[in-house]
Amino acid sequence: MKRISILVLILCACLVSVAWSQQPAGKVHTNWSEFHRHNMARWNPYEKLLTVNNVGSLGLKWSYKTGGGYYVLASSPAVANGVVYVGSYDNNVYALNARTGALLWSYATGGQVFSSPAVANGVVYVGSWDHNVYALNASTGALLWSYATGYWVVSSPAVANGVVYVGSMDDSVYALNARTGALLWSVNSTGWGVFASPALANAAANGAVYVCAANAVYALNAHTGAWLWGYGTGNFVDSSPALANGIVYVGSIDGSMYALNASTGTLLWSYFTNRFGVESSAAVANGTVYVGGSTNGGGNSSVYALNARTGVLLWSYTTGGGVQSSPAVANGVVYVGSDDGNVYALNARTGAKLWSYATGGRVESSPAVVNGVVYVGSFDGYVYAFGLKKGRK
């Protein structure tokens, strides 16, 4: 894929910033504190309402238009405590009622918001093109603090153990005090900007945070920022790492999907998808890696399912455009957006299409699946919520 403009790169990178936190039935969703939260494998083990058998009956519950015109929405929704949080190209962060789509509040930053929000302990954390990381009261949208980095922040924050980890286009990774915004440490990646979101699987246990910058994947000490290891790919790495069973999975603009030993960075396997690159961030569920392939601005691309241990292709599904959206996997279904404007639900085992919906623009935003509802943004400026049609279970 030709990297024809910084804007295109940003739009591609920010989509990799979706997060989720769903608790077992009967418990309240309080946090959505990192990109595809739970174990950074990016699959939701708690979704039980949507199944392979009924997902074909999804219908539009509501949609909400951001801004006053055609505003790109590549940020991915975070859902916590009955509220959908999402950023928009119109400079705003929005909080919407998850059931009705009604606006609860909005907060205007000084730049476009490609970053996807993280929610932890009643606080929304998000980056902006105005160089700042913001902490907002999740109930009111009131500013709690902001921290100025050296350039655009398109990376999505990850929050763990009272620390906010986030990348900036100034080539640095930052660790900030989640309560005050005070800088704890920063590390310059010596690369060309940090688009992707940090991965924090078991950060408290192994003290590692995984980041991507320029053409490499890095492991840092989560407490000090010290470099632990690095692995170079054949081109830029815009996608965010997925972590499962001691393995880091990440795609590169060189067209390949890589599996690395999380402790050492040693290559376990790689799979070449296509020559236009992988900007989608992978999801790993039940021994399978799901990821999308990009294009060079036109043509078709596919969603790929790979054996997580060997990298062998299990199936692929071709959409009408590039797949820069990051898949969400829940209860045997893969949800993903495409540059062809559609949101898809695929059978996770076979790749068969179960459902799709045509929005009015490219879908680089990554779906969030919570309690039987699929939330996603589109380049048409809308946030969409899809649920089962009345009477279907």
N, C-alpha and C positions, 0 to 999 in steps of 0.2 A: 504494500500500500504506500502511495506517495504521501509524504507528510507535507501537504501543500500550504498549510497555514497554521499558525498557532491556535486560531479559533477552532479549526477542525479537530486538532489534537485535544483541546480542552473539552469539547463536546463529547468526544469519544471516551476520554478518560473519566469524566465525572460520572458517566453512567455506571461505572463500576462501583459506585458508592451507594449500595442499598444495604439496609441493616434490618434485622428482625429479632424480636424476643417474644416468644409466645410460651405461656406457662400451661401446665396441664389443666384440664377442664375444672372449673370452679375456682381458679386462682386468678388474681388480677394481673394484667400486663403492666408492669411498672417501669421497666427499662427496655431500651432498644439501643444499647450502649456501644455497639460497634458494627461494622459492616458484616451483615449476615450473622448476627450474634447467635450464640449458643456454643458452638465449638469451632467456628470459622470453617466448618465443612460446608456451610451454606445450605443446610436442609432443615426442614421443620418437622421434628418427630411428633409434634403435638396436634397437628391438624387432622381432624377426624370427620369433619362435616363434608368436605369436598372429596370425592372419590373418583376413580376411573369410570365408575358406572354412572355418576350423575353430573360430572363436570360439563358435559355437553349441554346441560340445561342452564348454564350461566347466562344471566341477562344483566343489562345495565341497571344498577341501583340509583346512581347519581353521577353527575359530572360537575366539576367546578372550574370556571375559566379564570386563570390568573391574569393580572394586568388589564389593560384596556384595549388591546389589539392582539396581533399574532405574536405571542411571546414563547420562545423556545423553553420547554420544560424537560430538561435532561436529568435533573436531580431525581433521586429515587425516594419514595415515601418511607417514613418511619412511623410506626403505629404503637402508641402506648396510652393506657388509661382511657381508651375510647376516643383518642384524638389522632388525626393524621397530620404529620409534620412534613413539609416539603419546601424546597427552594425553587426560585424561578429566575429566568433571564431578565425579568422586570425589576430586579434588585431586591425582591422581597422574600422573606420567610413566612410561610402560611401555616396556620393551625386550623384544621377543619374538623367538624364533628364527624366521627368515623361512620355513624349510622345514617346521617342525613346529608353530609357534605356542606352544611352551613358553616360560614366563616366565623371562627371564634376570635381570632386576632391575626394581625400581620405586623411584621417588623421590617422596616426599610433599612437595608445596609447601603453602603456607598458604591456598590458594584453588583454585577450579575452573580447569582448564587447557583453555581453548578454543583457545588458540594452537597452531599446528602446529609441530613441531620442525624445526630446521635442523641438519644435521650437517656439520662441517668439521674436518679434521685431528684426528680422534679426540675431538671435543668435541660434545656436544648442547646447542644453545641453544634456549630456549623461554620464553615469557612465562606469567604466572599472574595470576589475579584478585586475588592478594594484593599487587599493584602491582609485583612484582619480575620482572626478567629473570634467568634462571638459566643457568649454564654447568656442565654435568655431564660427568664422564668417560664416554665412550661405551661403554667396556668394562665398567665397574663401577657406574656411576650415582653415584659419589662427587661431592659438590659441590666445584667448583673456585672459583667466585665467584658472587655475586649482586649485582644493581644495583637499587636502589629508585627507581622513577619516582614520579610524584605520584598515580597512580590505576591502575585495572585495565589489564592488558596483554593484550589479545585479538589484537592484531596478531602476525603470525608473523615472527620475525627473518629477516634476509637477511645473509649473510656474504660479504665480498669484500675482498681485499687487507688482511687482518688487522683488519678493522673489522666490527662487528655493527651493522646498521641496524634500528631497530624503532620502531613507533609506540606511543603510550599514550593512554588515555582522558583524560589530563590536558591534551589538545590538542597534545602535543608529539611531535616526531620526535627520536630519540636516535641518536648515533653513539658506540659504545663500543669500547675496545680489546679485541679478541677474546681476547687472552691474559690480560689482567688485569682487565677490566671497568671500567677507568678511563674517565671521560667525556671524549670528545674534543670534542664539540659537541652542542648541542640547539637546536631551533628550535620556537617556539610557532606553531602553525598558525592561531591566532585562530579556529579552528573548533570544532565540538562533538565533540571526540574524534577519534582516529585509529584507526579499526577495521582498515583495510586493511594489507596487507603492502607494503613498499617494493619497487620494481622496480629492478634493478641491471644491466640489459643493457649490456655494454661500459663499465661504470662506470670502469674504469681508463683507457679510451681517451678518452671524452668528458667524464669528471668529473661525470656527472649521476646523480642518484637521483630516481626519480619516486614521488610519494606522493599519497594522496587524503585529504582531510579536509573535513568539513562538505559543502558543495555544490560543491567544486572539485577539480581535479587540478593538482598543482604539480610543478615541476622544481626541484631543489635542487642546488647544487654539492656533490658527494660528499665533498670534502675540507674544506669550511668550513661547509656548511649555508646558504650565501647563496642567496637566492631568484633563480631564473633566469627563470621565467615561471609564470603561473597561468591556468587556464581554468575559468570557472564554468558549471555545469550548472543545470538547473531544480529540483534537489532534492538531497538528501543522496547522497553517493557512498560506499557501503560496500564495493564490489568493489575488487579490486586491479588495477593496470594490467597489460596485456600489451603487449609490445614486439616489433615485427617490421618489418624493412626501413625503419627510420626513422620508424615510426608508432606512436603510443600508442593502444591500444584500451581503453576503459573504459565500464562501464555505470553508470547512475544510477537512483535511486528515481523519477525523473521518467518512467521507462519507456523511455528511449532508450539506444542504444548509440552511442558517439562514437568517431571516429577523428581524432586530432590529430597535427600535425607535431611530432615529438619534439624538434626543435631550437628551434621558435618557439612551440609551443602553438596554432598556427592550426588552426581547424576545417577538416577535409577532407570529412567527411560525417557524418551521423547517421541512425540507423534507429530508428523507434518500434516497440517490441515489443508492449507492452500497458501499461495505465494503472497496473498494480500494481508496476512497477519491475523493475530488473535488479540483483540482488545477487550473482548468479553472476559469477565472473571468467572472461573469455574465454580461449580457446585459438586460436592462429593456426597453420595448417598448409597448405602447398601452395596458397596464395592464397585461403584461406577462413578466416573467423572463426566460431568455434563458441561459443555462449553460451546460458545458460538464462534463462527469465523467471520472475518471482515471482508470487505471488497474495496476496490480503489475508487469508490464513488459511484459505481453502477454495477448492474448484474446481480446474480444470485449468490447466496452463500448458505451455509448449513449450520444446524445444531448437531454436535457430535456427542456420542456416548462411548466412552472408552473404559476398558477394564482398568480399575484403579491400581492394580498390582503390576500389570504387564504393559499397559498402554495399547493393547489390541483394540481395534475398532469393533464395537458391538452393533451400532447402527448410526445412521445419519438421516436428518430430515432437512430438505432444502426449502427455504422460504424464497420470497420474491425480491429479497435485498440482503444487504449485509446484516449480520447478527452481532451487534455491539452491546446489546442488552445482556445482562448477566442472568442466567437461569436461576429460578427459585424452585426447589423440589419439595413437595409435600404429599404424603400419603399416596405414593405411586404415580404422581403427576408432575411433569416438568412445565413450568410457566416461563415464557420468555417473549420479549418483544423483538421486532425486526424493522429494518429500515424501509420495508415495504408498507409500513404503517399499521401492521397487524400485531395484536397480542395473541399468542398461541398457547394452547394447553396440549401437551403431548403425553402419550403413554410412556412412562419412564422405562418400562421393560422392553417395549418393541419400537418406540418412536412413532407410532401411529398418531395421526392428528385426531384429537378428541373434540376440539372447540377452537374457534378463533373469532376475533372482533376487529373490525377495521376502524381505526381512529382517523383523524384528519391530518396526521403528520407522522414523521418517523418516530419510532419508539426505541429510544436509547435508554430511557429510564428502565430500571429493573423492578419487576413485580414484587410486591409484598403480599403474603398470603396469611391472613389472620382470621380465625373463627369463621370459616366459610365465605370469606370475602377476599377478592383479589383487587389490590390497589396498584395503580401504575400511572405514570405521566406520559405525555406525548408532546412532540414538537409543535402540535397545534395549540399548545398553551393550556390544555385541560388536564386536570387530575380526574381519573376515572375510578369508579368502584363497581365491581361486578359481583353479584351474588346469585344464588339459586332462585329460579322463578318460583312464584308462589305455588305451594302445593307439591314441590319436588323435594325429595330428600335423598 
